[in-house]
Amino acid sequence: MPTIEELMAEKEQIRSKLAGTDEMSAADVDAAEARVKEIDAKVEEIRKSNEAAKAKRAKLIEGLSKADEAGELRTVSAMPVNGAQSGSIHETTDTSASGDLYRRAWVKDMAKRGGVRIGADIEMTSAERTAFTALTTNTTAVVPTTIQTQIWDLVQAGNAVYGDLSVDNFKNVYEILRHTAIAAGDAAKVAENTAATDDEQNTITAITISGDEFRKSVKLSRKMAVQSFAGFEDWLVREVGNRMGNVLDVYAIAELADATLGMDPTNLALKTTTSGTLTIADVRKLLAALKCDADGYGASKGRVIYANAATIWNYIAAVEFTTGQPAFVASTMDSDPVTQGRIFGVPVKDDENVADGVIYAGYPGCISANLFDGIDITPYIDPTTQEHSYNGYACFGMGVAVPKSFAKMTITSA
């Protein structure tokens, strides 16, 4: 079944075809109109299905949360097998970083060490203590897998450039292979039953990185330092995720222009033809500058345009075809709030960390990125202000593997 995004992309192609010419037969116009109606009906059907699934999921989560708070949920390793009493469950202590017992113990430890009062629930149960001790006897407390996942989901959801990266997890060093050209041996015509005589000679530079460290502090005032267990956990995930997401996204955008690991210098220097105006020719020039490897490396995610809201709505949304028809089609999809619309079928994403009057375009699949360490969270109490603080930490690095896969256009001042 096609996705809403795929259907909307098809609709955009139909619109571009209609707007790009004044000469179409009545039959072609009727066929286009019929297909648009089919697409609209299918999109509505998918939306209703998604809404029903969303409501069902919310109801299920609510029921499970109430059962968890009432102590009705237990971690088990196996259901009874032959010889076990009917209806019984063998209860065990889950000592993995993904276990619920460890998660609850870790949250309580964070609250206690950070001076946050979460009522009588702050003391670990014996099962929680066993799970916590098993993982922290010879090391510091590891952020539980479920909480790490929630934090990284937040990091990616609200930050378009970083959110589109495919991030590896090598711990020590990471090598980025920069493919700058094919010096010789590119695909060529040969006679039947004749072997190729010219091996491909790629110009590749291997650059080893060890990552940059990022720290961000989130704070609770003394008055806010009285929380419920769930309230404190939600606050910690939300604040660390939002703050770390912003700093990593700013870094990712800056690295696109890095002299060693960023885009090609020519692609970095594109400017609009007319001061204070973005034209259809400028957009074509920006997209035409993008190139992936000959083998299609990095093209799987397609091209994306990134700009902040002011640039999107003051410039990109104002671009018109020579016929006077708007080239930008605003998005109505609620499932992806950062995608504001499409131009030439390319999604335009809002990233508020991109400067005013600047537009990036590229293949995010052509970026090599690695998270060396993180995310780690350390609590402390500021002795001067008595603020309850938590430091989020991560070590991250990235580079553009195909330098011409990204381009930057600056709208010159009027």
C-alpha positions as CSV (number, residue, x, y, z in Angstrom):
1,M,0.0,0.0,0.0
2,P,1.4,3.4,-0.9
3,T,2.1,5.9,1.9
4,I,0.5,9.3,2.2
5,E,3.9,10.9,1.3
6,E,4.1,8.8,-1.9
7,L,0.5,9.7,-2.9
8,M,1.2,13.4,-2.3
9,A,4.4,13.2,-4.3
10,E,2.4,11.7,-7.2
11,K,-0.2,14.5,-6.8
12,E,2.6,17.1,-7.0
13,Q,3.9,15.5,-10.2
14,I,0.5,15.8,-11.7
15,R,0.2,19.4,-10.7
16,S,3.7,20.2,-12.1
17,K,2.8,18.5,-15.4
18,L,-0.4,20.6,-15.6
19,A,1.3,23.8,-14.7
20,G,4.2,23.3,-17.0
21,T,2.3,23.4,-20.3
22,D,-0.7,25.1,-21.8
23,E,-1.2,22.3,-24.4
24,M,-3.0,19.2,-23.0
25,S,-5.8,17.3,-24.6
26,A,-9.2,17.2,-22.9
27,A,-8.8,13.5,-22.3
28,D,-5.4,14.0,-20.6
29,V,-7.0,16.7,-18.3
30,D,-9.9,14.4,-17.5
31,A,-7.5,11.5,-16.7
32,A,-5.5,13.8,-14.4
33,E,-8.6,15.0,-12.6
34,A,-9.8,11.5,-12.0
35,R,-6.4,10.4,-10.7
36,V,-6.3,13.4,-8.3
37,K,-9.7,12.4,-6.9
38,E,-8.5,8.8,-6.5
39,I,-5.4,10.0,-4.6
40,D,-7.5,12.3,-2.3
41,A,-9.8,9.4,-1.5
42,K,-6.9,7.1,-0.7
43,V,-5.2,9.7,1.5
44,E,-8.4,10.2,3.4
45,E,-8.8,6.5,3.9
46,I,-5.2,6.1,5.2
47,R,-5.6,9.1,7.5
48,K,-8.8,7.6,9.0
49,S,-7.0,4.3,9.5
50,N,-4.1,6.0,11.1
51,E,-6.3,7.9,13.5
52,A,-8.1,4.8,14.5
53,A,-4.8,3.0,15.2
54,K,-3.6,6.0,17.1
55,A,-6.7,6.1,19.4
56,K,-6.4,2.3,19.9
57,R,-2.7,2.6,20.8
58,A,-3.4,5.5,23.3
59,K,-6.1,3.4,25.0
60,L,-3.8,0.4,25.3
61,I,-0.9,2.5,26.7
62,E,-3.3,4.1,29.2
63,G,-4.5,0.7,30.4
64,L,-0.9,-0.7,30.7
65,S,0.3,2.5,32.5
66,K,-2.5,2.1,35.1
67,A,-1.6,-1.6,35.6
68,D,2.1,-0.6,36.0
69,E,1.3,2.0,38.6
70,A,-0.8,-0.5,40.5
71,G,2.1,-3.0,40.5
72,E,0.2,-5.5,38.3
73,L,2.9,-5.8,35.7
74,R,5.9,-8.1,36.4
75,T,8.9,-8.9,34.3
76,V,9.0,-12.6,33.4
77,S,11.6,-14.7,31.6
78,A,9.3,-17.5,30.4
79,M,5.8,-18.9,30.5
80,P,5.2,-22.2,32.3
81,V,6.2,-25.4,30.4
82,N,5.5,-29.0,31.1
83,G,5.3,-29.7,34.8
84,A,4.5,-26.2,35.9
85,Q,1.4,-25.5,37.7
86,S,-1.4,-24.3,35.4
87,G,-1.7,-20.6,35.4
88,S,1.5,-19.8,37.2
89,I,4.3,-17.6,35.9
90,H,8.0,-17.9,37.0
91,E,8.9,-14.4,38.1
92,T,12.6,-13.4,37.5
93,T,14.6,-10.2,38.0
94,D,15.5,-8.6,34.7
95,T,19.0,-7.2,35.0
96,S,19.4,-5.9,31.4
97,A,19.7,-2.2,30.6
98,S,16.4,-2.6,28.7
99,G,14.5,-4.1,31.6
100,D,11.7,-2.2,33.3
101,L,13.1,-2.9,36.8
102,Y,16.4,-1.3,35.9
103,R,14.7,1.6,34.3
104,R,12.7,2.4,37.4
105,A,15.8,1.9,39.6
106,W,17.8,4.3,37.4
107,V,15.1,7.0,37.5
108,K,15.0,6.8,41.3
109,D,18.8,7.0,41.5
110,M,18.8,10.1,39.3
111,A,16.1,11.7,41.4
112,K,17.9,10.9,44.7
113,R,21.4,12.0,43.6
114,G,19.9,15.2,42.1
115,G,18.0,16.1,45.2
116,V,14.6,15.7,43.5
117,R,11.8,14.4,45.8
118,I,9.4,11.9,44.2
119,G,7.7,10.9,47.4
120,A,7.8,7.5,49.1
121,D,8.4,6.0,45.6
122,I,12.0,7.2,45.6
123,E,13.2,4.1,47.5
124,M,14.1,1.1,45.3
125,T,12.3,-2.2,45.9
126,S,14.5,-5.2,46.5
127,A,14.0,-6.4,42.9
128,E,14.9,-2.9,41.6
129,R,17.9,-2.8,43.8
130,T,19.1,-6.2,42.5
131,A,18.6,-5.1,38.9
132,F,20.4,-1.9,39.5
133,T,23.4,-3.4,41.4
134,A,23.9,-6.1,38.7
135,L,24.6,-3.4,36.1
136,T,26.4,-0.8,38.2
137,T,28.7,-2.9,40.5
138,N,31.9,-2.2,38.4
139,T,30.7,0.8,36.3
140,T,28.6,3.9,36.4
141,A,24.9,3.7,35.9
142,V,24.0,3.2,32.2
143,V,21.0,5.2,30.8
144,P,18.3,2.6,30.3
145,T,17.6,1.5,26.7
146,T,14.0,2.6,26.7
147,I,14.9,6.1,28.0
148,Q,17.8,6.4,25.5
149,T,15.3,5.5,22.7
150,Q,12.8,8.1,23.9
151,I,15.5,10.8,24.1
152,W,16.9,10.0,20.6
153,D,13.4,10.0,19.2
154,L,13.0,13.6,20.5
155,V,16.4,14.6,19.1
156,Q,15.5,13.4,15.7
157,A,11.8,14.5,15.6
158,G,12.4,18.2,16.1
159,N,15.6,18.8,14.2
160,A,15.3,18.2,10.4
161,V,19.0,18.0,9.4
162,Y,20.2,15.8,12.3
163,G,16.9,13.8,12.1
164,D,17.6,12.8,8.5
165,L,21.0,11.3,9.3
166,S,21.7,7.6,9.5
167,V,23.9,7.4,12.6
168,D,26.4,4.5,13.2
169,N,27.6,3.5,16.7
170,F,31.3,2.8,16.6
171,K,32.9,3.4,20.0
172,N,36.5,4.4,19.3
173,V,37.4,5.8,15.9
174,Y,35.3,6.2,12.7
175,E,36.6,6.4,9.1
176,I,34.8,8.6,6.5
177,L,35.5,7.7,2.9
178,R,35.2,10.9,0.8
179,H,34.4,10.0,-2.8
180,T,35.4,13.1,-4.8
181,A,35.7,11.8,-8.4
182,I,36.1,8.9,-10.8
183,A,39.5,9.6,-12.3
184,A,39.2,6.8,-14.9
185,G,37.4,3.6,-15.7
186,D,33.8,4.9,-15.4
187,A,31.1,2.9,-17.2
188,A,31.7,2.7,-21.0
189,K,30.4,0.9,-24.0
190,V,32.2,-2.3,-25.0
191,A,31.7,-4.9,-27.8
192,E,29.7,-8.1,-27.0
193,N,31.8,-10.8,-25.2
194,T,34.6,-8.3,-24.6
195,A,36.0,-7.8,-21.1
196,A,36.3,-4.3,-19.7
197,T,39.9,-3.1,-20.0
198,D,39.8,-0.1,-17.8
199,D,39.3,-0.7,-14.1
200,E,37.4,2.0,-12.2
201,Q,39.8,4.4,-10.5
202,N,38.0,6.3,-7.8
203,T,39.4,9.3,-6.0
204,I,38.7,8.5,-2.4
205,T,40.1,10.1,0.7
206,A,39.8,8.3,4.0
207,I,39.5,10.6,7.0
208,T,39.5,9.2,10.5
209,I,37.5,11.1,13.1
210,S,37.1,10.6,16.9
211,G,34.1,12.8,17.4
212,D,33.4,16.1,19.3
213,E,32.0,16.1,22.8
214,F,28.7,17.9,23.6
215,R,27.3,18.7,27.0
216,K,24.0,20.4,27.9
217,S,22.7,21.2,31.3
218,V,19.0,21.1,32.2
219,K,17.8,22.6,35.6
220,L,15.0,22.3,38.1
221,S,14.3,25.0,40.6
222,R,13.8,24.2,44.2
223,K,10.1,24.5,43.8
224,M,10.0,22.2,40.8
225,A,12.1,19.6,42.7
226,V,9.0,17.9,44.0
227,Q,7.7,15.5,41.4
228,S,5.8,12.3,40.8
229,F,7.9,9.4,39.5
230,A,6.3,9.6,36.0
231,G,6.4,13.4,36.0
232,F,10.2,13.4,36.8
233,E,10.9,10.8,34.2
234,D,9.0,12.6,31.5
235,W,10.7,15.9,32.4
236,L,14.1,14.4,32.2
237,V,13.6,12.7,28.9
238,R,11.9,15.8,27.3
239,E,14.4,18.4,28.5
240,V,17.6,16.4,27.7
241,G,16.2,15.3,24.4
242,N,15.2,18.9,23.4
243,R,18.5,20.5,24.5
244,M,20.8,17.8,23.1
245,G,18.8,17.8,19.9
246,N,19.3,21.5,19.3
247,V,23.1,21.5,19.9
248,L,23.6,18.4,17.7
249,D,21.5,19.9,14.9
250,V,23.5,23.2,15.0
251,Y,26.7,21.1,14.8
252,A,25.4,19.1,11.9
253,I,24.5,22.2,9.9
254,A,27.9,23.8,10.6
255,E,29.7,20.6,9.5
256,L,28.0,20.8,6.1
257,A,30.3,23.8,5.4
258,D,33.4,22.3,7.0
259,A,36.6,22.8,5.0
260,T,37.7,19.2,5.4
261,L,34.5,17.2,5.8
262,G,31.8,19.5,4.3
263,M,30.4,20.0,0.8
264,D,32.3,21.0,-2.3
265,P,33.4,24.7,-2.2
266,T,31.6,25.4,-5.5
267,N,28.3,24.1,-4.1
268,L,28.8,26.1,-0.9
269,A,29.0,29.4,-2.8
270,L,25.8,29.5,-4.8
271,K,23.9,32.8,-4.7
272,T,20.6,34.0,-6.1
273,T,20.7,35.8,-9.4
274,T,18.6,38.8,-8.3
275,S,19.1,40.4,-4.9
276,G,16.3,39.8,-2.4
277,T,14.5,37.3,-4.7
278,L,14.4,33.6,-5.2
279,T,13.4,32.5,-8.7
280,I,12.5,29.2,-10.3
281,A,15.9,29.4,-12.1
282,D,17.7,29.7,-8.7
283,V,15.9,26.6,-7.4
284,R,16.8,24.6,-10.5
285,K,20.5,25.7,-10.2
286,L,20.5,24.6,-6.5
287,L,19.1,21.1,-7.3
288,A,21.2,20.7,-10.5
289,A,24.3,21.1,-8.3
290,L,23.6,17.9,-6.4
291,K,25.4,14.7,-7.4
292,C,25.6,11.3,-5.8
293,D,28.1,8.5,-6.7
294,A,27.6,6.8,-10.0
295,D,26.6,3.7,-8.1
296,G,23.8,5.6,-6.4
297,Y,25.4,5.6,-3.0
298,G,23.3,7.7,-0.6
299,A,20.4,8.3,-3.0
300,S,18.0,6.0,-1.2
301,K,16.6,8.8,1.0
302,G,16.3,11.1,-2.0
303,R,16.9,14.9,-2.0
304,V,15.7,17.2,0.7
305,I,15.6,21.0,1.0
306,Y,16.2,22.6,4.4
307,A,15.5,26.2,5.5
308,N,13.9,28.1,8.4
309,A,10.3,29.1,8.5
310,A,11.0,32.7,7.5
311,T,12.9,31.6,4.4
312,I,10.4,29.0,3.4
313,W,7.3,31.2,3.6
314,N,8.9,34.5,2.4
315,Y,11.0,33.1,-0.5
316,I,10.5,29.4,-1.4
317,A,6.7,29.5,-1.1
318,A,6.7,32.6,-3.4
319,V,8.5,30.9,-6.3
320,E,6.5,30.6,-9.5
321,F,6.7,28.9,-12.8
322,T,6.9,31.1,-16.0
323,T,3.2,30.5,-16.4
324,G,2.5,32.3,-13.0
325,Q,1.6,29.1,-11.3
326,P,3.1,28.5,-7.8
327,A,6.0,26.0,-7.8
328,F,5.7,25.3,-4.1
329,V,2.9,23.0,-2.8
330,A,2.2,23.4,0.9
331,S,2.0,20.1,2.9
332,T,-1.2,19.1,4.7
333,M,0.3,16.0,6.3
334,D,0.2,16.0,10.1
335,S,2.5,13.0,10.5
336,D,5.6,14.9,9.6
337,P,5.4,18.4,11.1
338,V,8.9,19.5,9.8
339,T,7.9,19.0,6.2
340,Q,6.2,22.2,5.1
341,G,5.7,21.3,1.4
342,R,7.4,20.4,-1.8
343,I,9.0,22.1,-4.8
344,F,9.7,20.1,-7.9
345,G,8.6,17.1,-5.8
346,V,11.5,17.7,-3.3
347,P,10.4,17.9,0.3
348,V,11.1,21.3,2.0
349,K,11.8,20.9,5.7
350,D,11.7,23.5,8.4
351,D,14.9,23.7,10.5
352,E,15.1,26.8,12.7
353,N,18.8,26.4,13.2
354,V,19.4,27.3,9.5
355,A,20.2,31.0,9.2
356,D,17.7,33.5,7.6
357,G,18.1,33.7,3.8
358,V,20.0,30.4,3.5
359,I,18.8,27.2,1.8
360,Y,20.5,23.9,2.0
361,A,19.7,21.0,-0.4
362,G,21.2,17.6,-0.6
363,Y,21.1,13.8,-0.2
364,P,21.2,13.1,3.6
365,G,22.0,9.5,2.8
366,C,25.4,10.7,1.5
367,I,26.4,11.9,5.0
368,S,28.5,9.5,7.2
369,A,27.7,10.1,10.9
370,N,28.7,8.3,14.1
371,L,27.7,8.5,17.8
372,F,30.7,7.5,19.7
373,D,29.3,7.7,23.1
374,G,26.0,8.7,24.7
375,I,23.7,9.6,25.8
376,D,24.9,9.9,29.4
377,I,23.2,11.9,32.2
378,T,24.9,13.1,35.4
379,P,23.0,14.7,38.2
380,Y,24.3,17.4,40.6
381,I,23.1,20.2,42.8
382,D,24.6,23.7,42.3
383,P,25.9,24.8,45.7
384,T,25.4,28.5,45.0
385,T,21.9,28.5,43.6
386,Q,20.6,25.1,45.0
387,E,19.3,24.4,41.5
388,H,18.9,20.7,40.7
389,S,20.8,20.1,37.5
390,Y,21.3,17.2,35.0
391,N,24.1,17.3,32.5
392,G,23.4,15.5,29.2
393,Y,26.5,14.3,27.3
394,A,27.2,12.8,23.9
395,C,30.2,12.3,21.6
396,F,29.3,12.7,17.9
397,G,31.0,13.3,14.5
398,M,30.0,13.4,10.9
399,G,31.2,14.3,7.3
400,V,29.8,14.6,3.8
401,A,31.0,11.4,2.1
402,V,30.2,12.7,-1.4
403,P,31.1,16.4,-1.4
404,K,28.8,17.4,-4.3
405,S,25.8,15.7,-2.7
406,F,25.0,18.9,-0.8
407,A,24.7,22.5,-1.8
408,K,24.0,25.8,-0.1
409,M,22.2,28.8,-1.7
410,T,22.3,32.3,-0.1
411,I,19.6,34.8,-1.0
412,T,21.6,38.0,-1.5
413,S,20.5,41.1,0.2
414,A,18.4,43.5,-1.7
